[in-house]
Amino acid sequence: MDYLENLLEKLKEWAQKLIEILLGPEAEPEAEPIPVPVNEPHRGRYR
């Protein structure tokens, strides 16, 4: 039984490598941008 499990594991590894060669590596999720606080000048009238 171990022989079959090892064989299946090797087949999965080979399939993954083949997919990476054909389509490129797995896409990593894009990091969310971190909001940066901006001090905007007050746009009211000065007295």
PDB file of N, CA, C and O in Angstrom, chain B, residues numbered from 101:
ATOM      1  N   MET B 101       0.823  -1.199   0.000  1.00  0.00           N
ATOM      2  CA  MET B 101       0.000   0.000   0.000  1.00  0.00           C
ATOM      3  C   MET B 101       0.874   1.273   0.000  1.00  0.00           C
ATOM      4  O   MET B 101       0.534   2.272  -0.634  1.00  0.00           O
ATOM      5  N   ASP B 102       1.990   1.213   0.715  1.00  0.00           N
ATOM      6  CA  ASP B 102       2.893   2.364   0.741  1.00  0.00           C
ATOM      7  C   ASP B 102       3.430   2.678  -0.658  1.00  0.00           C
ATOM      8  O   ASP B 102       3.652   3.834  -1.016  1.00  0.00           O
ATOM      9  N   TYR B 103       3.632   1.609  -1.436  1.00  0.00           N
ATOM     10  CA  TYR B 103       4.134   1.807  -2.797  1.00  0.00           C
ATOM     11  C   TYR B 103       3.164   2.646  -3.617  1.00  0.00           C
ATOM     12  O   TYR B 103       3.583   3.547  -4.344  1.00  0.00           O
ATOM     13  N   LEU B 104       1.867   2.356  -3.506  1.00  0.00           N
ATOM     14  CA  LEU B 104       0.863   3.112  -4.259  1.00  0.00           C
ATOM     15  C   LEU B 104       0.780   4.563  -3.778  1.00  0.00           C
ATOM     16  O   LEU B 104       0.640   5.479  -4.588  1.00  0.00           O
ATOM     17  N   GLU B 105       0.865   4.770  -2.475  1.00  0.00           N
ATOM     18  CA  GLU B 105       0.814   6.128  -1.933  1.00  0.00           C
ATOM     19  C   GLU B 105       2.026   6.936  -2.407  1.00  0.00           C
ATOM     20  O   GLU B 105       1.897   8.101  -2.780  1.00  0.00           O
ATOM     21  N   ASN B 106       3.194   6.308  -2.389  1.00  0.00           N
ATOM     22  CA  ASN B 106       4.405   6.993  -2.861  1.00  0.00           C
ATOM     23  C   ASN B 106       4.293   7.310  -4.347  1.00  0.00           C
ATOM     24  O   ASN B 106       4.680   8.391  -4.792  1.00  0.00           O
ATOM     25  N   LEU B 107       3.765   6.366  -5.103  1.00  0.00           N
ATOM     26  CA  LEU B 107       3.597   6.573  -6.538  1.00  0.00           C
ATOM     27  C   LEU B 107       2.640   7.730  -6.812  1.00  0.00           C
ATOM     28  O   LEU B 107       2.915   8.578  -7.661  1.00  0.00           O
ATOM     29  N   LEU B 108       1.518   7.765  -6.097  1.00  0.00           N
ATOM     30  CA  LEU B 108       0.556   8.853  -6.278  1.00  0.00           C
ATOM     31  C   LEU B 108       1.163  10.200  -5.891  1.00  0.00           C
ATOM     32  O   LEU B 108       0.914  11.209  -6.551  1.00  0.00           O
ATOM     33  N   GLU B 109       1.958  10.216  -4.823  1.00  0.00           N
ATOM     34  CA  GLU B 109       2.603  11.459  -4.389  1.00  0.00           C
ATOM     35  C   GLU B 109       3.573  11.958  -5.462  1.00  0.00           C
ATOM     36  O   GLU B 109       3.610  13.151  -5.761  1.00  0.00           O
ATOM     37  N   LYS B 110       4.353  11.051  -6.035  1.00  0.00           N
ATOM     38  CA  LYS B 110       5.286  11.430  -7.103  1.00  0.00           C
ATOM     39  C   LYS B 110       4.528  11.952  -8.323  1.00  0.00           C
ATOM     40  O   LYS B 110       4.930  12.943  -8.933  1.00  0.00           O
ATOM     41  N   LEU B 111       3.432  11.282  -8.673  1.00  0.00           N
ATOM     42  CA  LEU B 111       2.635  11.741  -9.814  1.00  0.00           C
ATOM     43  C   LEU B 111       2.082  13.145  -9.573  1.00  0.00           C
ATOM     44  O   LEU B 111       2.047  13.969 -10.487  1.00  0.00           O
ATOM     45  N   LYS B 112       1.649  13.413  -8.338  1.00  0.00           N
ATOM     46  CA  LYS B 112       1.148  14.763  -8.012  1.00  0.00           C
ATOM     47  C   LYS B 112       2.260  15.803  -8.155  1.00  0.00           C
ATOM     48  O   LYS B 112       2.040  16.892  -8.687  1.00  0.00           O
ATOM     49  N   GLU B 113       3.461  15.453  -7.670  1.00  0.00           N
ATOM     50  CA  GLU B 113       4.587  16.388  -7.777  1.00  0.00           C
ATOM     51  C   GLU B 113       4.924  16.668  -9.237  1.00  0.00           C
ATOM     52  O   GLU B 113       5.139  17.818  -9.620  1.00  0.00           O
ATOM     53  N   TRP B 114       4.969  15.612 -10.053  1.00  0.00           N
ATOM     54  CA  TRP B 114       5.280  15.786 -11.473  1.00  0.00           C
ATOM     55  C   TRP B 114       4.214  16.602 -12.183  1.00  0.00           C
ATOM     56  O   TRP B 114       4.525  17.445 -13.025  1.00  0.00           O
ATOM     57  N   ALA B 115       2.950  16.349 -11.840  1.00  0.00           N
ATOM     58  CA  ALA B 115       1.859  17.111 -12.463  1.00  0.00           C
ATOM     59  C   ALA B 115       1.966  18.585 -12.088  1.00  0.00           C
ATOM     60  O   ALA B 115       1.762  19.459 -12.930  1.00  0.00           O
ATOM     61  N   GLN B 116       2.287  18.862 -10.816  1.00  0.00           N
ATOM     62  CA  GLN B 116       2.429  20.245 -10.363  1.00  0.00           C
ATOM     63  C   GLN B 116       3.576  20.936 -11.100  1.00  0.00           C
ATOM     64  O   GLN B 116       3.444  22.086 -11.521  1.00  0.00           O
ATOM     65  N   LYS B 117       4.698  20.236 -11.254  1.00  0.00           N
ATOM     66  CA  LYS B 117       5.841  20.816 -11.972  1.00  0.00           C
ATOM     67  C   LYS B 117       5.484  21.088 -13.430  1.00  0.00           C
ATOM     68  O   LYS B 117       5.861  22.120 -13.985  1.00  0.00           O
ATOM     69  N   LEU B 118       4.759  20.158 -14.047  1.00  0.00           N
ATOM     70  CA  LEU B 118       4.355  20.336 -15.433  1.00  0.00           C
ATOM     71  C   LEU B 118       3.430  21.539 -15.578  1.00  0.00           C
ATOM     72  O   LEU B 118       3.572  22.326 -16.514  1.00  0.00           O
ATOM     73  N   ILE B 119       2.488  21.682 -14.657  1.00  0.00           N
ATOM     74  CA  ILE B 119       1.569  22.830 -14.697  1.00  0.00           C
ATOM     75  C   ILE B 119       2.343  24.131 -14.532  1.00  0.00           C
ATOM     76  O   ILE B 119       2.066  25.111 -15.225  1.00  0.00           O
ATOM     77  N   GLU B 120       3.320  24.149 -13.612  1.00  0.00           N
ATOM     78  CA  GLU B 120       4.121  25.356 -13.406  1.00  0.00           C
ATOM     79  C   GLU B 120       4.921  25.705 -14.647  1.00  0.00           C
ATOM     80  O   GLU B 120       5.073  26.881 -14.977  1.00  0.00           O
ATOM     81  N   ILE B 121       5.435  24.691 -15.341  1.00  0.00           N
ATOM     82  CA  ILE B 121       6.212  24.948 -16.559  1.00  0.00           C
ATOM     83  C   ILE B 121       5.306  25.528 -17.640  1.00  0.00           C
ATOM     84  O   ILE B 121       5.684  26.469 -18.338  1.00  0.00           O
ATOM     85  N   LEU B 122       4.110  24.961 -17.775  1.00  0.00           N
ATOM     86  CA  LEU B 122       3.214  25.392 -18.850  1.00  0.00           C
ATOM     87  C   LEU B 122       2.514  26.718 -18.546  1.00  0.00           C
ATOM     88  O   LEU B 122       2.379  27.561 -19.433  1.00  0.00           O
ATOM     89  N   LEU B 123       2.071  26.907 -17.313  1.00  0.00           N
ATOM     90  CA  LEU B 123       1.263  28.078 -16.978  1.00  0.00           C
ATOM     91  C   LEU B 123       1.985  29.084 -16.093  1.00  0.00           C
ATOM     92  O   LEU B 123       1.448  30.162 -15.835  1.00  0.00           O
ATOM     93  N   GLY B 124       3.154  28.772 -15.634  1.00  0.00           N
ATOM     94  CA  GLY B 124       3.852  29.646 -14.705  1.00  0.00           C
ATOM     95  C   GLY B 124       3.535  29.228 -13.286  1.00  0.00           C
ATOM     96  O   GLY B 124       2.649  28.399 -13.073  1.00  0.00           O
ATOM     97  N   PRO B 125       4.238  29.782 -12.306  1.00  0.00           N
ATOM     98  CA  PRO B 125       3.995  29.411 -10.909  1.00  0.00           C
ATOM     99  C   PRO B 125       2.606  29.845 -10.455  1.00  0.00           C
ATOM    100  O   PRO B 125       1.956  30.678 -11.087  1.00  0.00           O
ATOM    101  N   GLU B 126       2.173  29.264  -9.351  1.00  0.00           N
ATOM    102  CA  GLU B 126       0.854  29.614  -8.802  1.00  0.00           C
ATOM    103  C   GLU B 126       0.810  31.111  -8.515  1.00  0.00           C
ATOM    104  O   GLU B 126       1.766  31.696  -8.007  1.00  0.00           O
ATOM    105  N   ALA B 127      -0.308  31.702  -8.850  1.00  0.00           N
ATOM    106  CA  ALA B 127      -0.459  33.130  -8.608  1.00  0.00           C
ATOM    107  C   ALA B 127      -0.605  33.368  -7.106  1.00  0.00           C
ATOM    108  O   ALA B 127      -1.409  32.725  -6.431  1.00  0.00           O
ATOM    109  N   GLU B 128       0.190  34.304  -6.608  1.00  0.00           N
ATOM    110  CA  GLU B 128       0.079  34.659  -5.206  1.00  0.00           C
ATOM    111  C   GLU B 128      -0.966  35.758  -5.073  1.00  0.00           C
ATOM    112  O   GLU B 128      -1.049  36.645  -5.924  1.00  0.00           O
ATOM    113  N   PRO B 129      -1.760  35.704  -4.016  1.00  0.00           N
ATOM    114  CA  PRO B 129      -2.757  36.759  -3.856  1.00  0.00           C
ATOM    115  C   PRO B 129      -2.089  38.124  -3.732  1.00  0.00           C
ATOM    116  O   PRO B 129      -1.046  38.264  -3.093  1.00  0.00           O
ATOM    117  N   GLU B 130      -2.698  39.114  -4.344  1.00  0.00           N
ATOM    118  CA  GLU B 130      -2.128  40.449  -4.337  1.00  0.00           C
ATOM    119  C   GLU B 130      -2.291  41.062  -2.953  1.00  0.00           C
ATOM    120  O   GLU B 130      -3.372  41.015  -2.366  1.00  0.00           O
ATOM    121  N   ALA B 131      -1.227  41.627  -2.444  1.00  0.00           N
ATOM    122  CA  ALA B 131      -1.282  42.240  -1.116  1.00  0.00           C
ATOM    123  C   ALA B 131      -2.172  43.474  -1.147  1.00  0.00           C
ATOM    124  O   ALA B 131      -2.161  44.250  -2.104  1.00  0.00           O
ATOM    125  N   GLU B 132      -2.949  43.637  -0.068  1.00  0.00           N
ATOM    126  CA  GLU B 132      -3.818  44.812   0.002  1.00  0.00           C
ATOM    127  C   GLU B 132      -2.972  46.043   0.317  1.00  0.00           C
ATOM    128  O   GLU B 132      -2.080  45.985   1.164  1.00  0.00           O
ATOM    129  N   PRO B 133      -3.248  47.153  -0.361  1.00  0.00           N
ATOM    130  CA  PRO B 133      -2.487  48.370  -0.060  1.00  0.00           C
ATOM    131  C   PRO B 133      -2.815  48.875   1.346  1.00  0.00           C
ATOM    132  O   PRO B 133      -3.950  48.774   1.812  1.00  0.00           O
ATOM    133  N   ILE B 134      -1.802  49.415   2.000  1.00  0.00           N
ATOM    134  CA  ILE B 134      -1.986  49.961   3.343  1.00  0.00           C
ATOM    135  C   ILE B 134      -2.369  51.426   3.203  1.00  0.00           C
ATOM    136  O   ILE B 134      -1.652  52.196   2.564  1.00  0.00           O
ATOM    137  N   PRO B 135      -3.504  51.822   3.800  1.00  0.00           N
ATOM    138  CA  PRO B 135      -3.898  53.234   3.692  1.00  0.00           C
ATOM    139  C   PRO B 135      -2.894  54.134   4.417  1.00  0.00           C
ATOM    140  O   PRO B 135      -2.485  53.844   5.542  1.00  0.00           O
ATOM    141  N   VAL B 136      -2.508  55.212   3.767  1.00  0.00           N
ATOM    142  CA  VAL B 136      -1.557  56.154   4.343  1.00  0.00           C
ATOM    143  C   VAL B 136      -2.306  57.451   4.649  1.00  0.00           C
ATOM    144  O   VAL B 136      -2.884  58.060   3.748  1.00  0.00           O
ATOM    145  N   PRO B 137      -2.300  57.875   5.915  1.00  0.00           N
ATOM    146  CA  PRO B 137      -3.004  59.118   6.244  1.00  0.00           C
ATOM    147  C   PRO B 137      -2.306  60.325   5.590  1.00  0.00           C
ATOM    148  O   PRO B 137      -1.079  60.419   5.571  1.00  0.00           O
ATOM    149  N   VAL B 138      -3.114  61.227   5.065  1.00  0.00           N
ATOM    150  CA  VAL B 138      -2.585  62.421   4.402  1.00  0.00           C
ATOM    151  C   VAL B 138      -3.172  63.641   5.091  1.00  0.00           C
ATOM    152  O   VAL B 138      -4.388  63.759   5.244  1.00  0.00           O
ATOM    153  N   ASN B 139      -2.293  64.546   5.506  1.00  0.00           N
ATOM    154  CA  ASN B 139      -2.752  65.784   6.123  1.00  0.00           C
ATOM    155  C   ASN B 139      -3.041  66.787   5.024  1.00  0.00           C
ATOM    156  O   ASN B 139      -2.126  67.358   4.431  1.00  0.00           O
ATOM    157  N   GLU B 140      -4.307  66.993   4.760  1.00  0.00           N
ATOM    158  CA  GLU B 140      -4.685  67.966   3.744  1.00  0.00           C
ATOM    159  C   GLU B 140      -4.914  69.320   4.409  1.00  0.00           C
ATOM    160  O   GLU B 140      -5.487  69.385   5.496  1.00  0.00           O
ATOM    161  N   PRO B 141      -4.475  70.394   3.771  1.00  0.00           N
ATOM    162  CA  PRO B 141      -4.693  71.727   4.358  1.00  0.00           C
ATOM    163  C   PRO B 141      -6.186  72.048   4.358  1.00  0.00           C
ATOM    164  O   PRO B 141      -6.940  71.633   3.477  1.00  0.00           O
ATOM    165  N   HIS B 142      -6.578  72.800   5.376  1.00  0.00           N
ATOM    166  CA  HIS B 142      -7.983  73.220   5.482  1.00  0.00           C
ATOM    167  C   HIS B 142      -8.296  74.164   4.317  1.00  0.00           C
ATOM    168  O   HIS B 142      -7.534  75.095   4.057  1.00  0.00           O
ATOM    169  N   ARG B 143      -9.378  73.939   3.635  1.00  0.00           N
ATOM    170  CA  ARG B 143      -9.693  74.723   2.454  1.00  0.00           C
ATOM    171  C   ARG B 143     -10.704  75.844   2.744  1.00  0.00           C
ATOM    172  O   ARG B 143     -11.272  76.424   1.819  1.00  0.00           O
ATOM    173  N   GLY B 144     -10.922  76.140   4.006  1.00  0.00           N
ATOM    174  CA  GLY B 144     -11.841  77.221   4.363  1.00  0.00           C
ATOM    175  C   GLY B 144     -11.188  78.585   4.242  1.00  0.00           C
ATOM    176  O   GLY B 144     -10.001  78.692   3.935  1.00  0.00           O
ATOM    177  N   ARG B 145     -11.976  79.631   4.486  1.00  0.00           N
ATOM    178  CA  ARG B 145     -11.420  80.988   4.424  1.00  0.00           C
ATOM    179  C   ARG B 145     -10.700  81.299   5.713  1.00  0.00           C
ATOM    180  O   ARG B 145     -11.160  80.943   6.799  1.00  0.00           O
ATOM    181  N   TYR B 146      -9.575  81.962   5.589  1.00  0.00           N
ATOM    182  CA  TYR B 146      -8.815  82.368   6.775  1.00  0.00           C
ATOM    183  C   TYR B 146      -9.299  83.732   7.217  1.00  0.00           C
ATOM    184  O   TYR B 146      -9.664  84.570   6.392  1.00  0.00           O
ATOM    185  N   ARG B 147      -9.301  83.949   8.510  1.00  0.00           N
ATOM    186  CA  ARG B 147      -9.761  85.244   9.036  1.00  0.00           C
ATOM    187  C   ARG B 147      -8.627  86.135   9.404  1.00  0.00           C
ATOM    188  O   ARG B 147      -8.846  87.257   9.861  1.00  0.00           O
TER     189      ARG B 147
END
